[in-house]
Amino acid sequence: MFVALWEFEVKPGCEERFQKVHGPEGDWAKLFRSDANYQETRLLHDPEHPAMFLTLDFWASQQAYETFMTSHAAEYERLDAEGEKSTLRERKIGWFEQVDS
């Protein structure tokens, strides 16, 4: 399992719109669902810092994620540009793989 983890600072008043775009049923998840290697998206919110959100996109592997991103670059850029309207800052926290015990 692979997870792409992002942090967002959302503009005041844009929280609901951001959640609709980045949440489990949002535009990003709809795009990702076109690939069988996509598993799910989770959206986390920091109640102590209302503007701060994390997205976790779960994939079968990093290679599957990167292949999808390459083959869907135009759609990715369009959604990313649209998302910038509701955010002040976006930061890639990292790419993570599950550690098997």
N, C-alpha and C positions, 0 to 999 in steps of 0.2 A: 504494500500500500504506500502511496505517495500523497503528500499534502502540500499544496501551495498556500502559504500564509501571508496575508496582506493586512496592513494597518491603515485606517483611514481617519482623517479628521474632517468631520462634516460641517458645512456652513450652517450657521444658526437658521432655523426654520426649514431646513432641507432634510431633516432626519427621516420623515415619513417617505419622501421620494427616494432617498438613498436606500432605505430598507426594501422598497418595492423593486428596485433595480438589482440590488446585491443579495437579496434574501434567497432562501431555498427554492422559491417559485418565481424568482425574478428573471430579468433579461439575460443575465450571465448564465444562470443555471439552464435556461431554455436553450441557449446556444450550446453549452457543454453537453446537454442530453442527446445531441445528435451523434455522439460518439459512444460506442459500447463500453469503452474503458473508463468513462466518467462514472463516479459512484454517487457523490452527493456534495452539496454546499451547505456549510453552516455559517450563520452570522451571529457574532457575539457583540454585546454592547457593554460598555463600562458604566455602571450606574453612578459612580462617583465623578466621572468625566463624561457628561452627556454627549459630547461631540465625537467621542472615540468609539470606533468599531473595529472588529477583526473579521476577516472572511477566511474561511478554511475550505479549500476546494480539494476534494478527495478523488484520486485517480488510481487506476490499477498499478501504474508505474510512472516514473519520471519520463521515460522515453515516450510513453503514450501521450502524456501531457504535452511534451515538447513537439511531438509530431502533429498533434491537434493544433497547437498554437501556430505552427508554421503553415499548415494547410488552411487555416482560417484567419490569416493575418488581417485581411481587409475588414472582416466582421469585428475582430478584436479591436482594431483601431477605431472603428466607428463607435462601438460601445464605450471604449475608454474615453474618447472625446466627449461623448454625451455625459458620462459619469463625472467628468471634471467640472461640470456646471454645478454640481451639488457638493463638491469637496474642496477643502482648503489645502489638503495635503494627502498624499498617498505614498506608502513606503512598503517595499517588499521586505518582509521580516526574514523570509527564507524558504527554502525547499527542504522538506523533511521526509524521510522514509521510515517506515515502521522497523523497529528493532525486534527481531525474533529471538525469543528466549531459548 
